[in-house]
Amino acid sequence: MSNRRQSLPRHQGGLSIVELLVALVISLLLMTGVVQVFLSSKQTYASNESASRLQENGRFALEFIAQSARHAGYVEAANSPAILPPTIASPGNGICNDSGTCSSQGADEESDNVAFVFQPRIQDGLRRDCLGVNGTGTYAINDTDMIINQFVIIDADPGNGEPHPALGCRSRNTRGGWVTGAAAQRLIDGIDALQVQYGISTGGDSNSVNQYVSADRVTNWGNVLAIRIAVLANSMNPVNPPAPARQYVLLDAAPISFNDGKSRQIFTTTIKLRNTY
């Protein structure tokens, strides 16, 4: 019988300071990687959200204006007046009622205004203006009325809780009064500028546009056959990394510049005026 003691396994009593330091360093490296992935994902999400908002603002702004442009000059056959309406409310065509309702060119870096004349279609049993309402009182839209939908840029007003410029509109009944009030109402926030050019024919073909000009160069508004619209949309909030300062040129307008860290994009469309006579 052997008198040798049977060796027993030693139980570890704890970690040495070196092992603790190694474990701590490895944990910190792993946590750093996790934090970097989180921050990168957060930045990517914020960038994608800003880009999506910018795209949405620009597309919806053009669509709101385009809806009125496509119906400009429209009047139902049953309600056709002796003198057909113009497509665009412009100085000198007798339908603006006041100069503030006319299409006009902005001064210097200011945005243009554009206004379209037509009889609104019936939607859900009512004829509606650019704000989607029928109006109340004397100048509510009735079945024989024509209206002027005017689109403008409304400046930011942080003091009243409106930190962003916006595309706005207002509507005037051609019988003489505002459908919902003289003040333009905000449609799409995040729209910095609006510029418009008018397609005319200078080559003798009344059905073919060969030149686009600004409002001050239109000599006969009855010859306007198409309209080119450009809007500048922004992301509404600064992006990360901040967008660099740069200039933007909308059609033939003077360059405008921004240095607020927001991303921006110009959106442009051209629309043929269908109801020209």
Secondary structure, DSSP 8 states (H G I E B T S, - for coil): ----------------HHHHHHHHHHHHHHHHHHHHHHHHHHHHHHHHHHHHHHHHHHHHHHHHHHHHHHHTT---GGG--SS---SB--TTSS--SSGGGS-B--STT---BEEEEE---EETTEE--TTS----GGG---TT--EEEEEEEE--BGGGTB-S-EEEEEEEETTSSBSS-SS-EEEEESEEEEEEEEEE--SS-TT---EEE-GGG-S-GGG--EEEEEEEEE-SS--SS----EEE--TTS--EEE-SS--EEEEEEEEE-TT--
